[in-house]
Amino acid sequence: MTQQAQIKVNAVNKIFKTGDREVVALKDINLEIPEGQFVCLLGPSGCGKSTLLNAVAGFSLPSSGAITTDGKLVAAPGPDRGMVFQEYALFPWMTVEQNIAFGLEIKGSSKAEIQKKVADLLGMLGLSDFKSRFPKDLSGGMRQRVAIARVLALDSPIMLMDEPFGALDALTRRNLQDELLRIWSELKKTIIFVTHSIEEAIYLADRIIVMTYRPGTVKRDLIVELPRLRDPSSAEFNALKRELGQLVMEEQQRHHTDELKMAAVD
């Protein structure tokens, strides 16, 4: 890397124990991610994308190896890393405004600071007219906007996103992808974004990490050279989509073969 790494993943392994059985989820992961880079983790289900993301978040520590952010060891969740989940994770008894303000209140920010920050984020994410609504009264896309706003309120330099648009319809998904790119270009956050969608990874990322099926390792580390905004109908976009599709399909096939072997043993 030419830039200094903000996130370093050094020889990380993760083993889960189920009874007498050990499952190697991650094996010898080494990554360096510079500040401001948009990275997508791509691969089939079971390849360890979310496991790696949770390790960077500090929710689940590696069995061996180390992860650092700005030179500090990740040993627990921290304010430098904000997490956006697929399930929105909003408080249903709070309004949009209250959900966004919650982290700032816990942090001890002043009332004036909270009001200004929340108002700015409501405007940035097109939520001003919905600030008094409860999550149950919002569409999936609007709920995810609130979830993103709540993370942005804490001003974490690193955003970790676990398939945040996976449950949305295609049009809402594209709108939120464009919204996220706009926010990223304005705020210069470092983003690690988990997806199983090849098109989404190409549309969003500076860099795509393709992971192997269990144990999860880095199969390919690819810099996306396409200019933004990217056109999914272009020849260059689709050439990259075919290349990545082949890589992911190889791992999907390995997954399928392993399932057949296990079924035969049972």
C-alpha positions as CSV (number, residue, x, y, z in Angstrom):
1,M,0.0,0.0,0.0
2,T,1.2,3.5,-0.8
3,Q,-0.9,5.0,2.0
4,Q,-0.4,4.2,5.7
5,A,-2.8,1.5,6.8
6,Q,-5.6,2.6,9.1
7,I,-6.8,-1.0,9.6
8,K,-4.4,-3.9,9.8
9,V,-5.4,-7.6,9.9
10,N,-2.3,-9.6,10.7
11,A,-2.3,-13.5,10.5
12,V,-5.9,-13.7,11.8
13,N,-7.5,-17.1,12.4
14,K,-10.9,-17.8,13.9
15,I,-12.0,-21.3,15.1
16,F,-15.5,-22.0,16.4
17,K,-16.0,-25.0,18.7
18,T,-19.2,-27.0,18.5
19,G,-19.2,-29.8,20.9
20,D,-16.1,-31.9,20.0
21,R,-15.9,-30.4,16.6
22,E,-13.8,-27.4,15.5
23,V,-14.8,-25.3,12.5
24,V,-12.1,-23.1,11.0
25,A,-13.9,-20.0,9.9
26,L,-10.9,-17.8,9.1
27,K,-7.4,-18.9,8.2
28,D,-4.4,-16.6,7.9
29,I,-6.1,-13.4,6.9
30,N,-3.7,-10.5,6.2
31,L,-5.0,-7.2,5.1
32,E,-4.0,-3.5,5.2
33,I,-6.7,-0.9,4.6
34,P,-5.7,2.8,4.2
35,E,-7.8,5.6,5.5
36,G,-10.8,6.6,3.3
37,Q,-10.8,3.4,1.2
38,F,-14.1,1.7,0.4
39,V,-13.6,-2.1,0.7
40,C,-16.1,-4.8,-0.1
41,L,-15.8,-8.3,1.3
42,L,-17.3,-10.6,-1.3
43,G,-18.0,-14.4,-1.4
44,P,-20.6,-17.1,-0.9
45,S,-22.4,-17.8,2.3
46,G,-20.2,-19.5,4.9
47,C,-16.9,-17.9,3.6
48,G,-16.4,-15.9,6.8
49,K,-17.2,-12.3,5.5
50,S,-19.3,-11.4,8.6
51,T,-16.9,-13.3,10.9
52,L,-14.1,-11.1,9.7
53,L,-16.2,-7.9,10.0
54,N,-17.2,-8.8,13.5
55,A,-13.6,-9.4,14.4
56,V,-12.7,-5.9,13.1
57,A,-15.7,-4.5,15.1
58,G,-14.4,-6.2,18.2
59,F,-17.6,-8.3,18.7
60,S,-15.8,-11.6,18.3
61,L,-12.0,-11.7,18.8
62,P,-9.7,-13.8,16.6
63,S,-8.5,-17.2,17.9
64,S,-5.0,-16.0,16.9
65,G,-3.4,-13.1,15.1
66,A,-4.2,-9.4,15.7
67,I,-6.3,-6.6,14.3
68,T,-5.3,-3.0,14.9
69,T,-6.9,0.4,14.0
70,D,-4.6,3.4,13.9
71,G,-2.0,1.3,15.6
72,K,-4.3,0.3,18.6
73,L,-5.1,-3.4,19.2
74,V,-8.8,-4.2,18.7
75,A,-9.9,-6.0,21.9
76,A,-13.5,-4.8,22.1
77,P,-16.0,-2.6,20.3
78,G,-14.9,1.0,20.2
79,P,-16.1,4.5,19.2
80,D,-13.7,4.5,16.2
81,R,-15.8,1.8,14.5
82,G,-19.5,2.2,13.7
83,M,-21.6,-0.8,12.7
84,V,-24.6,-0.9,10.4
85,F,-26.5,-4.2,10.3
86,Q,-28.9,-5.7,7.8
87,E,-31.6,-5.9,10.4
88,Y,-31.6,-2.1,11.1
89,A,-31.2,-2.6,14.9
90,L,-33.4,0.5,15.7
91,F,-35.2,1.0,19.0
92,P,-38.9,0.5,18.2
93,W,-40.1,2.7,21.1
94,M,-38.0,5.7,19.9
95,T,-38.7,8.1,17.1
96,V,-36.3,8.6,14.2
97,E,-34.9,11.7,15.9
98,Q,-34.5,9.9,19.2
99,N,-32.8,6.9,17.6
100,I,-30.2,9.1,15.9
101,A,-29.6,11.1,19.1
102,F,-29.3,8.1,21.3
103,G,-25.5,7.5,20.9
104,L,-24.8,11.1,21.3
105,E,-26.7,11.2,24.6
106,I,-24.8,8.2,25.9
107,K,-21.6,9.9,24.8
108,G,-22.5,12.9,27.0
109,S,-22.8,15.5,24.2
110,S,-24.5,18.8,25.0
111,K,-28.1,19.3,24.1
112,A,-27.2,22.0,21.5
113,E,-24.6,19.7,19.9
114,I,-27.1,16.9,19.7
115,Q,-29.8,19.0,18.2
116,K,-27.4,20.4,15.5
117,K,-25.9,17.0,14.7
118,V,-29.3,15.3,14.4
119,A,-30.8,18.1,12.3
120,D,-27.8,17.9,9.9
121,L,-28.1,14.2,9.6
122,L,-31.9,14.3,9.1
123,G,-31.2,16.7,6.2
124,M,-28.3,14.7,4.8
125,L,-30.3,11.5,4.6
126,G,-33.7,13.0,3.6
127,L,-35.3,12.2,6.9
128,S,-36.4,15.6,8.1
129,D,-40.1,15.0,7.3
130,F,-40.0,11.7,9.2
131,K,-38.2,12.7,12.4
132,S,-41.2,12.1,14.6
133,R,-42.1,8.7,13.1
134,F,-41.5,5.4,14.8
135,P,-39.6,2.6,13.0
136,K,-42.8,0.6,12.4
137,D,-44.1,3.4,10.3
138,L,-41.1,3.5,8.0
139,S,-40.2,1.5,4.9
140,G,-37.2,-0.8,5.0
141,G,-35.2,1.7,3.0
142,M,-36.1,4.5,5.4
143,R,-35.2,2.4,8.4
144,Q,-31.8,1.7,7.0
145,R,-31.3,5.4,6.4
146,V,-32.0,5.9,10.1
147,A,-29.5,3.2,11.0
148,I,-26.8,4.8,8.9
149,A,-27.6,8.2,10.4
150,R,-27.3,6.8,13.9
151,V,-23.8,5.5,13.1
152,L,-22.8,8.7,11.4
153,A,-23.9,10.7,14.5
154,L,-21.0,9.3,16.5
155,D,-18.6,10.4,13.8
156,S,-16.6,7.1,13.8
157,P,-13.8,7.3,11.2
158,I,-14.5,3.6,10.3
159,M,-17.9,2.3,9.1
160,L,-18.5,-1.5,9.1
161,M,-21.6,-2.6,7.1
162,D,-22.9,-6.1,7.2
163,E,-25.1,-6.6,4.0
164,P,-27.0,-3.4,4.9
165,F,-29.1,-3.4,1.7
166,G,-29.5,-7.2,1.3
167,A,-33.2,-7.2,2.3
168,L,-34.3,-4.3,0.1
169,D,-35.9,-4.2,-3.3
170,A,-33.7,-3.5,-6.3
171,L,-34.8,0.2,-6.7
172,T,-34.4,1.1,-3.0
173,R,-31.1,-0.7,-2.9
174,R,-29.7,1.3,-5.8
175,N,-31.0,4.6,-4.3
176,L,-29.3,3.8,-1.0
177,Q,-26.1,2.7,-2.7
178,D,-25.9,6.1,-4.4
179,E,-26.7,7.8,-1.1
180,L,-23.9,5.9,0.6
181,L,-21.4,6.8,-2.1
182,R,-22.4,10.5,-1.7
183,I,-21.9,10.3,2.1
184,W,-18.6,8.5,1.7
185,S,-17.3,11.1,-0.8
186,E,-18.3,13.9,1.5
187,L,-17.2,12.5,4.9
188,K,-14.1,10.5,3.7
189,K,-15.0,7.5,6.0
190,T,-13.1,4.2,5.7
191,I,-15.8,1.6,4.9
192,I,-15.7,-2.2,5.0
193,F,-18.9,-3.5,3.4
194,V,-20.0,-7.1,3.4
195,T,-22.0,-8.3,0.4
196,H,-22.7,-11.5,-1.6
197,S,-23.8,-9.4,-4.6
198,I,-21.0,-9.1,-7.3
199,E,-22.7,-6.1,-9.0
200,E,-23.1,-4.3,-5.7
201,A,-19.4,-4.8,-4.9
202,I,-18.3,-3.5,-8.3
203,Y,-20.7,-0.5,-8.1
204,L,-19.5,0.6,-4.6
205,A,-15.9,-0.4,-3.9
206,D,-12.4,0.9,-4.5
207,R,-11.3,-2.6,-3.6
208,I,-12.9,-6.0,-3.5
209,I,-11.6,-8.8,-1.3
210,V,-12.9,-12.2,-2.6
211,M,-13.0,-14.8,0.1
212,T,-12.8,-18.6,-0.2
213,Y,-15.4,-20.9,1.2
214,R,-14.5,-22.3,4.7
215,P,-11.9,-21.9,5.9
216,G,-12.2,-18.2,4.8
217,T,-9.0,-16.9,3.2
218,V,-8.3,-14.2,0.8
219,K,-8.7,-15.6,-2.7
220,R,-8.3,-12.4,-4.6
221,D,-7.5,-8.8,-3.6
222,L,-8.6,-6.6,-6.5
223,I,-8.5,-2.8,-7.0
224,V,-11.5,-1.6,-9.0
225,E,-10.2,0.9,-11.6
226,L,-13.6,1.9,-13.1
227,P,-14.4,5.6,-12.9
228,R,-17.3,6.7,-10.8
229,L,-20.3,6.8,-11.1
230,R,-20.2,3.3,-12.6
231,D,-22.4,2.1,-15.3
232,P,-23.5,-1.5,-14.7
233,S,-24.4,-1.9,-18.4
234,S,-20.9,-1.0,-19.6
235,A,-18.6,-3.5,-21.2
236,E,-15.9,-2.9,-18.6
237,F,-18.3,-3.3,-15.7
238,N,-19.6,-6.6,-17.1
239,A,-16.1,-7.9,-17.9
240,L,-15.2,-7.5,-14.2
241,K,-18.5,-9.0,-13.2
242,R,-17.7,-12.1,-15.2
243,E,-14.2,-12.4,-13.8
244,L,-15.5,-12.1,-10.2
245,G,-18.4,-14.3,-10.9
246,Q,-16.0,-17.1,-11.9
247,L,-14.1,-16.7,-8.7
248,V,-17.2,-16.8,-6.5
249,M,-18.7,-19.7,-8.4
250,E,-15.6,-21.8,-7.8
251,E,-16.1,-21.3,-4.1
252,Q,-19.8,-21.9,-4.3
253,Q,-19.1,-25.2,-6.1
254,R,-16.7,-26.2,-3.3
255,H,-19.4,-25.4,-0.8
256,H,-21.9,-27.6,-2.7
257,T,-19.3,-30.5,-2.9
258,D,-18.7,-30.3,0.8
259,E,-22.4,-30.5,1.6
260,L,-22.7,-33.6,-0.6
261,K,-19.8,-35.2,1.2
262,M,-21.3,-34.5,4.6
263,A,-24.7,-35.8,3.5
264,A,-23.1,-39.0,2.3
265,V,-21.4,-39.5,5.7
266,D,-24.6,-38.9,7.5
